[in-house]
Amino acid sequence: MSNVIYLDNASTTKLNANVLEKMSPYLTEVYGNANSTHFLGRQAVKGLDDARDTVAKLINADANEIYFTSGGTEGDNWALRGFSAVRGNKNKIVVSSIEHSAMLETLKDLELLGVKVVKIKPNKNGVVSVEDFAREIDNDTFLVALMLANNETGVIQPVKEVFEIAKKFGAYTFTDAVQYIPYFNVNVKELNADMISCSAHKFEGPKGVGFTYIKNGVKIGSIITGGHQERARRAGTSNVAGVIGLATALKLSRETLETDYNYVLSLRNAFIEKTLKNIDIASVNGTLDNRLPGNANILFKGISGEALLFNLDLNGVCASLGAACSAGSIDPSKTLIEMGLSEKDAKSSIRFTFSRHNTFEEVDKVVNLLVSLVEKLK
């Protein structure tokens, strides 16, 4: 394991050791149910409340606007199903066509129920047009959804501008901030978002826990019914240790945000520069002008991405063909297809995503390996 070069940080990150230390007591000592009234239960709920306060302050929200979930997928489902449940006479959702699969698959269910779904395609650089959204948003629109940063290309989207238009028509607004929040501060007051979803494991927190922001006063259906946890909007025994880990990880990530951003960006840029210089069939998918710092989505023209990924893995390099949620699928990246790539080119693309734990030495090793493997696979 010590020889593994991990370049799949968009799918998940390494748990911060300090986060694990903070979580540990809530797994072994303060193990009470946060809904129990005895001493251990009260200790657990205090940890839960403190974590909620921490998250709220870090995104400029009120504590009662933070709901703890299992992660981004649940948050995406909640937004679509929850707002659909209270849509009244309105029947239209306007979204980008490059949303996370949790959104796209759930939209298929809603279409079967008669909801009209309009998907806005990106341009060749991976950016959706504000004007295209403006043409589709109307008085029948009850929800406008656009992710802050795409999970496959890392390209940042014009969320604030799109949501300003949505508000003029009284539509609800939702953004998936899962990929964005590890490297940027999120200020909910500035985004015009009624709802935001995030996952802890993208910023060195534990897997299986996330948070959803729902603006005070916003009407939305519950995602899980049963008990009265999360103010009766999300039933189920609270994952106290996971929530403690989430809040700790988010707080720690804010402390080194600028340093981490600049370092990871320098790694990514060095990797792209050396790859394109040494491999003539390589090119970058999506714009580099407004993109997450660690994302390098590379097309190796004419090379089987599956074969290249397999050989990288044999040599101890972890990367991906696209989103981790599509693992096991032989279909090409939906995002790249929506950007205009052919199916063949989409299948020849590899996503490399860097973190603060990577090094320039690793960059050189991977580039040298890619040069050798591409020549072999030609």
ROLORO-322523 format. One record per residue (C-alpha): x, y, z; residue number from 1; residue in one letter. Coordinates in steps of 0.2 Angstrom, whole numbers, m for minus. Example, Ala and Ser with C-alpha at 12.3 -4.5 7.8 and 13.67 -1.06 7.14 Angstrom:
<rs>
+-------+-------+-------+-----+------+
|    px |    py |    pz | pos | code |
+-------+-------+-------+-----+------+
|    62 |   m22 |    39 |   1 |    a |
|    68 |    m5 |    36 |   2 |    s |
+-------+-------+-------+-----+------+
</rs>
This chain:
<rs>
+-------+-------+-------+-----+------+
|    px |    py |    pz | pos | code |
+-------+-------+-------+-----+------+
|     0 |     0 |     0 |   1 |    m |
|    15 |    12 |     3 |   2 |    s |
|    19 |    11 |   m15 |   3 |    n |
|     1 |    16 |   m21 |   4 |    v |
|    m1 |    33 |   m30 |   5 |    i |
|   m19 |    38 |   m27 |   6 |    y |
|   m26 |    50 |   m40 |   7 |    l |
|   m44 |    47 |   m37 |   8 |    d |
|   m48 |    60 |   m24 |   9 |    n |
|   m64 |    65 |   m33 |  10 |    a |
|   m72 |    48 |   m28 |  11 |    s |
|   m66 |    49 |   m10 |  12 |    t |
|   m52 |    55 |     1 |  13 |    t |
|   m41 |    48 |    14 |  14 |    k |
|   m48 |    50 |    32 |  15 |    l |
|   m39 |    64 |    42 |  16 |    n |
|   m31 |    56 |    57 |  17 |    a |
|   m37 |    70 |    68 |  18 |    n |
|   m55 |    67 |    62 |  19 |    v |
|   m53 |    49 |    67 |  20 |    l |
|   m47 |    54 |    84 |  21 |    e |
|   m62 |    65 |    87 |  22 |    k |
|   m74 |    52 |    81 |  23 |    m |
|   m67 |    38 |    92 |  24 |    s |
|   m75 |    42 |   109 |  25 |    p |
|   m92 |    43 |   101 |  26 |    y |
|   m90 |    25 |    95 |  27 |    l |
|   m83 |    18 |   111 |  28 |    t |
|   m87 |    28 |   126 |  29 |    e |
|  m101 |    41 |   122 |  30 |    v |
|  m111 |    28 |   112 |  31 |    y |
|  m129 |    32 |   118 |  32 |    g |
|  m143 |    36 |   106 |  33 |    n |
|  m145 |    54 |   103 |  34 |    a |
|  m164 |    53 |   106 |  35 |    n |
|  m162 |    44 |   123 |  36 |    s |
|  m165 |    55 |   139 |  37 |    t |
|  m151 |    46 |   149 |  38 |    h |
|  m134 |    53 |   152 |  39 |    f |
|  m126 |    44 |   137 |  40 |    l |
|  m140 |    50 |   126 |  41 |    g |
|  m138 |    68 |   132 |  42 |    r |
|  m119 |    67 |   129 |  43 |    q |
|  m122 |    61 |   111 |  44 |    a |
|  m135 |    74 |   107 |  45 |    v |
|  m123 |    88 |   114 |  46 |    k |
|  m110 |    82 |   102 |  47 |    g |
|  m123 |    82 |    88 |  48 |    l |
|  m129 |   100 |    92 |  49 |    d |
|  m111 |   106 |    93 |  50 |    d |
|  m107 |    98 |    76 |  51 |    a |
|  m122 |   107 |    69 |  52 |    r |
|  m117 |   123 |    75 |  53 |    d |
|  m100 |   121 |    68 |  54 |    t |
|  m106 |   117 |    51 |  55 |    v |
|  m118 |   131 |    51 |  56 |    a |
|  m105 |   144 |    55 |  57 |    k |
|   m93 |   138 |    42 |  58 |    l |
|  m106 |   140 |    28 |  59 |    i |
|  m115 |   156 |    35 |  60 |    n |
|  m131 |   147 |    39 |  61 |    a |
|  m142 |   145 |    55 |  62 |    d |
|  m140 |   129 |    65 |  63 |    a |
|  m158 |   124 |    62 |  64 |    n |
|  m155 |   125 |    43 |  65 |    e |
|  m143 |   110 |    44 |  66 |    i |
|  m149 |    92 |    42 |  67 |    y |
|  m137 |    78 |    43 |  68 |    f |
|  m139 |    64 |    30 |  69 |    t |
|  m130 |    49 |    23 |  70 |    s |
|  m121 |    60 |    10 |  71 |    g |
|  m124 |    69 |    m7 |  72 |    g |
|  m134 |    55 |   m15 |  73 |    t |
|  m147 |    56 |    m2 |  74 |    e |
|  m147 |    75 |    m3 |  75 |    g |
|  m149 |    75 |   m22 |  76 |    d |
|  m164 |    63 |   m20 |  77 |    n |
|  m171 |    74 |    m6 |  78 |    w |
|  m171 |    89 |   m16 |  79 |    a |
|  m180 |    81 |   m31 |  80 |    l |
|  m192 |    71 |   m22 |  81 |    r |
|  m195 |    83 |    m8 |  82 |    g |
|  m199 |    98 |   m19 |  83 |    f |
|  m209 |    88 |   m31 |  84 |    s |
|  m220 |    83 |   m16 |  85 |    a |
|  m225 |   101 |   m13 |  86 |    v |
|  m225 |   108 |   m31 |  87 |    r |
|  m243 |   112 |   m31 |  88 |    g |
|  m249 |   117 |   m49 |  89 |    n |
|  m231 |   119 |   m56 |  90 |    k |
|  m224 |   104 |   m65 |  91 |    n |
|  m207 |   108 |   m72 |  92 |    k |
|  m189 |   105 |   m67 |  93 |    i |
|  m175 |   114 |   m76 |  94 |    v |
|  m158 |   106 |   m73 |  95 |    v |
|  m141 |   103 |   m82 |  96 |    s |
|  m138 |    87 |   m92 |  97 |    s |
|  m122 |    84 |   m82 |  98 |    i |
|  m128 |    82 |   m65 |  99 |    e |
|  m123 |    68 |   m54 | 100 |    h |
|  m131 |    51 |   m57 | 101 |    s |
|  m141 |    53 |   m41 | 102 |    a |
|  m150 |    67 |   m49 | 103 |    m |
|  m152 |    60 |   m67 | 104 |    l |
|  m158 |    43 |   m61 | 105 |    e |
|  m171 |    51 |   m49 | 106 |    t |
|  m177 |    63 |   m63 | 107 |    l |
|  m181 |    47 |   m73 | 108 |    k |
|  m193 |    42 |   m59 | 109 |    d |
|  m201 |    59 |   m58 | 110 |    l |
|  m204 |    59 |   m77 | 111 |    e |
|  m214 |    43 |   m75 | 112 |    l |
|  m225 |    52 |   m63 | 113 |    l |
|  m228 |    66 |   m75 | 114 |    g |
|  m216 |    79 |   m70 | 115 |    v |
|  m208 |    88 |   m85 | 116 |    k |
|  m189 |    88 |   m85 | 117 |    v |
|  m179 |   100 |   m96 | 118 |    v |
|  m160 |    97 |   m96 | 119 |    k |
|  m148 |   110 |  m101 | 120 |    i |
|  m133 |   104 |  m111 | 121 |    k |
|  m115 |   111 |  m108 | 122 |    p |
|  m104 |   118 |  m122 | 123 |    n |
|   m88 |   109 |  m128 | 124 |    k |
|   m79 |   117 |  m113 | 125 |    n |
|   m91 |   109 |  m100 | 126 |    g |
|  m100 |   125 |   m95 | 127 |    v |
|  m118 |   127 |   m96 | 128 |    v |
|  m125 |   143 |  m102 | 129 |    s |
|  m135 |   155 |   m91 | 130 |    v |
|  m145 |   161 |  m107 | 131 |    e |
|  m150 |   143 |  m110 | 132 |    d |
|  m157 |   141 |   m93 | 133 |    f |
|  m166 |   158 |   m94 | 134 |    a |
|  m175 |   152 |  m110 | 135 |    r |
|  m182 |   137 |  m101 | 136 |    e |
|  m186 |   144 |   m84 | 137 |    i |
|  m204 |   150 |   m83 | 138 |    d |
|  m220 |   152 |   m72 | 139 |    n |
|  m222 |   133 |   m73 | 140 |    d |
|  m205 |   129 |   m66 | 141 |    t |
|  m205 |   124 |   m47 | 142 |    f |
|  m186 |   118 |   m46 | 143 |    l |
|  m170 |   124 |   m54 | 144 |    v |
|  m155 |   113 |   m50 | 145 |    a |
|  m137 |   115 |   m55 | 146 |    l |
|  m121 |   108 |   m47 | 147 |    m |
|  m108 |   120 |   m42 | 148 |    l |
|   m94 |   109 |   m50 | 149 |    a |
|   m95 |    94 |   m61 | 150 |    n |
|   m89 |    78 |   m53 | 151 |    n |
|   m81 |    71 |   m69 | 152 |    e |
|   m72 |    87 |   m77 | 153 |    t |
|   m71 |    98 |   m61 | 154 |    g |
|   m78 |   112 |   m72 | 155 |    v |
|   m87 |   126 |   m61 | 156 |    i |
|  m104 |   131 |   m66 | 157 |    q |
|  m113 |   148 |   m65 | 158 |    p |
|  m125 |   143 |   m51 | 159 |    v |
|  m127 |   160 |   m43 | 160 |    k |
|  m132 |   168 |   m60 | 161 |    e |
|  m144 |   154 |   m64 | 162 |    v |
|  m152 |   155 |   m47 | 163 |    f |
|  m155 |   174 |   m49 | 164 |    e |
|  m166 |   170 |   m64 | 165 |    i |
|  m175 |   156 |   m55 | 166 |    a |
|  m180 |   167 |   m41 | 167 |    k |
|  m188 |   179 |   m52 | 168 |    k |
|  m201 |   165 |   m57 | 169 |    f |
|  m203 |   159 |   m39 | 170 |    g |
|  m194 |   143 |   m42 | 171 |    a |
|  m185 |   133 |   m28 | 172 |    y |
|  m166 |   131 |   m31 | 173 |    t |
|  m154 |   117 |   m27 | 174 |    f |
|  m136 |   114 |   m29 | 175 |    t |
|  m125 |    99 |   m27 | 176 |    d |
|  m109 |   106 |   m18 | 177 |    a |
|  m101 |    89 |   m15 | 178 |    v |
|   m86 |    92 |   m27 | 179 |    q |
|   m85 |   111 |   m24 | 180 |    y |
|   m84 |   113 |    m5 | 181 |    i |
|   m67 |   104 |    m2 | 182 |    p |
|   m58 |   119 |   m10 | 183 |    y |
|   m70 |   134 |    m9 | 184 |    f |
|   m79 |   142 |     5 | 185 |    n |
|   m98 |   141 |     3 | 186 |    v |
|  m108 |   156 |     9 | 187 |    n |
|  m127 |   151 |     8 | 188 |    v |
|  m132 |   169 |     9 | 189 |    k |
|  m123 |   173 |    m8 | 190 |    e |
|  m129 |   158 |   m18 | 191 |    l |
|  m148 |   161 |   m19 | 192 |    n |
|  m149 |   142 |   m15 | 193 |    a |
|  m164 |   135 |    m5 | 194 |    d |
|  m155 |   119 |    m3 | 195 |    m |
|  m137 |   112 |    m4 | 196 |    i |
|  m130 |    95 |    m2 | 197 |    s |
|  m113 |    89 |     3 | 198 |    c |
|  m103 |    73 |     8 | 199 |    s |
|   m90 |    72 |    21 | 200 |    a |
|   m79 |    59 |    13 | 201 |    h |
|   m74 |    72 |    m1 | 202 |    k |
|   m65 |    83 |    12 | 203 |    f |
|   m56 |    70 |    22 | 204 |    e |
|   m71 |    65 |    33 | 205 |    g |
|   m79 |    48 |    35 | 206 |    p |
|   m90 |    39 |    22 | 207 |    k |
|  m109 |    37 |    24 | 208 |    g |
|  m112 |    55 |    31 | 209 |    v |
|  m116 |    72 |    24 | 210 |    g |
|  m126 |    87 |    27 | 211 |    f |
|  m140 |    96 |    18 | 212 |    t |
|  m144 |   114 |    20 | 213 |    y |
|  m162 |   119 |    19 | 214 |    i |
|  m166 |   138 |    20 | 215 |    k |
|  m178 |   143 |    34 | 216 |    n |
|  m195 |   145 |    28 | 217 |    g |
|  m193 |   133 |    13 | 218 |    v |
|  m207 |   120 |    11 | 219 |    k |
|  m201 |   103 |     6 | 220 |    i |
|  m207 |    85 |     9 | 221 |    g |
|  m197 |    74 |    21 | 222 |    s |
|  m185 |    62 |    14 | 223 |    i |
|  m187 |    48 |    27 | 224 |    i |
|  m202 |    46 |    38 | 225 |    t |
|  m203 |    37 |    55 | 226 |    g |
|  m195 |    45 |    70 | 227 |    g |
|  m193 |    64 |    73 | 228 |    h |
|  m175 |    65 |    71 | 229 |    q |
|  m168 |    80 |    61 | 230 |    e |
|  m184 |    90 |    66 | 231 |    r |
|  m195 |    77 |    58 | 232 |    a |
|  m188 |    79 |    41 | 233 |    r |
|  m176 |    65 |    41 | 234 |    r |
|  m180 |    50 |    52 | 235 |    a |
|  m167 |    37 |    58 | 236 |    g |
|  m155 |    35 |    73 | 237 |    t |
|  m142 |    49 |    71 | 238 |    s |
|  m125 |    44 |    66 | 239 |    n |
|  m116 |    54 |    80 | 240 |    v |
|   m98 |    48 |    77 | 241 |    a |
|  m100 |    51 |    58 | 242 |    g |
|  m107 |    69 |    61 | 243 |    v |
|   m93 |    73 |    73 | 244 |    i |
|   m81 |    67 |    60 | 245 |    g |
|   m90 |    78 |    46 | 246 |    l |
|   m89 |    94 |    57 | 247 |    a |
|   m71 |    91 |    62 | 248 |    t |
|   m66 |    88 |    44 | 249 |    a |
|   m75 |   103 |    37 | 250 |    l |
|   m67 |   114 |    50 | 251 |    k |
|   m50 |   107 |    47 | 252 |    l |
|   m51 |   110 |    29 | 253 |    s |
|   m56 |   128 |    31 | 254 |    r |
|   m40 |   131 |    41 | 255 |    e |
|   m29 |   126 |    26 | 256 |    t |
|   m40 |   130 |    12 | 257 |    l |
|   m30 |   143 |     2 | 258 |    e |
|   m13 |   133 |     5 | 259 |    t |
|   m21 |   117 |    m1 | 260 |    d |
|   m29 |   125 |   m16 | 261 |    y |
|   m13 |   132 |   m22 | 262 |    n |
|    m3 |   116 |   m19 | 263 |    y |
|   m15 |   105 |   m27 | 264 |    v |
|   m17 |   117 |   m42 | 265 |    l |
|     2 |   117 |   m45 | 266 |    s |
|     2 |    98 |   m44 | 267 |    l |
|   m12 |    96 |   m57 | 268 |    r |
|    m5 |   109 |   m69 | 269 |    n |
|    12 |   101 |   m68 | 270 |    a |
|     4 |    84 |   m72 | 271 |    f |
|    m6 |    91 |   m87 | 272 |    i |
|     9 |   101 |   m94 | 273 |    e |
|    20 |    86 |   m93 | 274 |    k |
|     7 |    74 |  m100 | 275 |    t |
|     3 |    85 |  m115 | 276 |    l |
|    21 |    88 |  m119 | 277 |    k |
|    26 |    70 |  m119 | 278 |    n |
|    11 |    62 |  m126 | 279 |    i |
|     5 |    69 |  m143 | 280 |    d |
|   m12 |    60 |  m142 | 281 |    i |
|   m17 |    68 |  m125 | 282 |    a |
|   m28 |    83 |  m123 | 283 |    s |
|   m38 |    90 |  m108 | 284 |    v |
|   m57 |    88 |  m108 | 285 |    n |
|   m66 |   104 |  m102 | 286 |    g |
|   m59 |   121 |   m99 | 287 |    t |
|   m45 |   124 |   m87 | 288 |    l |
|   m50 |   142 |   m84 | 289 |    d |
|   m64 |   139 |   m71 | 290 |    n |
|   m61 |   122 |   m64 | 291 |    r |
|   m58 |   113 |   m47 | 292 |    l |
|   m39 |   113 |   m43 | 293 |    p |
|   m36 |    94 |   m43 | 294 |    g |
|   m45 |    88 |   m58 | 295 |    n |
|   m37 |    83 |   m74 | 296 |    a |
|   m48 |    74 |   m86 | 297 |    n |
|   m37 |    68 |  m100 | 298 |    i |
|   m42 |    61 |  m117 | 299 |    l |
|   m29 |    48 |  m124 | 300 |    f |
|   m35 |    48 |  m142 | 301 |    k |
|   m37 |    31 |  m149 | 302 |    g |
|   m32 |    22 |  m133 | 303 |    i |
|   m44 |    11 |  m124 | 304 |    s |
|   m47 |    20 |  m107 | 305 |    g |
|   m52 |     3 |   m99 | 306 |    e |
|   m35 |    m5 |  m104 | 307 |    a |
|   m25 |    10 |   m99 | 308 |    l |
|   m34 |    11 |   m82 | 309 |    l |
|   m31 |    m8 |   m79 | 310 |    f |
|   m12 |    m6 |   m83 | 311 |    n |
|   m11 |     9 |   m72 | 312 |    l |
|   m19 |    m1 |   m58 | 313 |    d |
|    m7 |   m15 |   m61 | 314 |    l |
|     7 |    m2 |   m58 | 315 |    n |
|     0 |     5 |   m42 | 316 |    g |
|    m9 |    20 |   m49 | 317 |    v |
|   m27 |    23 |   m44 | 318 |    c |
|   m37 |    34 |   m56 | 319 |    a |
|   m55 |    32 |   m64 | 320 |    s |
|   m64 |    32 |   m81 | 321 |    l |
|   m76 |    44 |   m74 | 322 |    g |
|   m88 |    46 |   m59 | 323 |    a |
|   m85 |    33 |   m45 | 324 |    a |
|  m104 |    30 |   m45 | 325 |    c |
|  m103 |    23 |   m62 | 326 |    s |
|   m91 |     9 |   m57 | 327 |    a |
|   m94 |    m7 |   m66 | 328 |    g |
|  m103 |     2 |   m80 | 329 |    s |
|   m96 |     0 |   m98 | 330 |    i |
|  m105 |    15 |  m104 | 331 |    d |
|   m95 |    30 |  m108 | 332 |    p |
|   m95 |    46 |   m97 | 333 |    s |
|  m112 |    55 |   m99 | 334 |    k |
|  m104 |    71 |   m95 | 335 |    t |
|   m91 |    70 |  m109 | 336 |    l |
|  m105 |    64 |  m121 | 337 |    i |
|  m115 |    79 |  m117 | 338 |    e |
|  m100 |    90 |  m120 | 339 |    m |
|  m100 |    83 |  m138 | 340 |    g |
|   m86 |    70 |  m137 | 341 |    l |
|   m89 |    54 |  m147 | 342 |    s |
|   m92 |    38 |  m138 | 343 |    e |
|   m75 |    32 |  m143 | 344 |    k |
|   m66 |    47 |  m136 | 345 |    d |
|   m77 |    47 |  m120 | 346 |    a |
|   m71 |    29 |  m118 | 347 |    k |
|   m53 |    35 |  m120 | 348 |    s |
|   m53 |    47 |  m106 | 349 |    s |
|   m46 |    45 |   m89 | 350 |    i |
|   m50 |    56 |   m74 | 351 |    r |
|   m35 |    60 |   m62 | 352 |    f |
|   m39 |    69 |   m46 | 353 |    t |
|   m26 |    76 |   m34 | 354 |    f |
|   m25 |    80 |   m16 | 355 |    s |
|   m14 |    88 |    m3 | 356 |    r |
|    m6 |    71 |     0 | 357 |    h |
|     1 |    69 |   m17 | 358 |    n |
|    18 |    75 |   m22 | 359 |    t |
|    28 |    81 |   m37 | 360 |    f |
|    38 |    65 |   m37 | 361 |    e |
|    22 |    56 |   m40 | 362 |    e |
|    17 |    67 |   m54 | 363 |    v |
|    34 |    63 |   m63 | 364 |    d |
|    31 |    44 |   m60 | 365 |    k |
|    14 |    44 |   m67 | 366 |    v |
|    18 |    54 |   m82 | 367 |    v |
|    33 |    42 |   m86 | 368 |    n |
|    22 |    27 |   m83 | 369 |    l |
|     8 |    35 |   m95 | 370 |    l |
|    21 |    38 |  m109 | 371 |    v |
|    26 |    20 |  m108 | 372 |    s |
|     9 |    13 |  m107 | 373 |    l |
|     2 |    23 |  m121 | 374 |    v |
|    16 |    18 |  m132 | 375 |    e |
|    12 |     0 |  m128 | 376 |    k |
|    m7 |     1 |  m130 | 377 |    l |
|    m5 |    10 |  m147 | 378 |    k |
+-------+-------+-------+-----+------+
</rs>
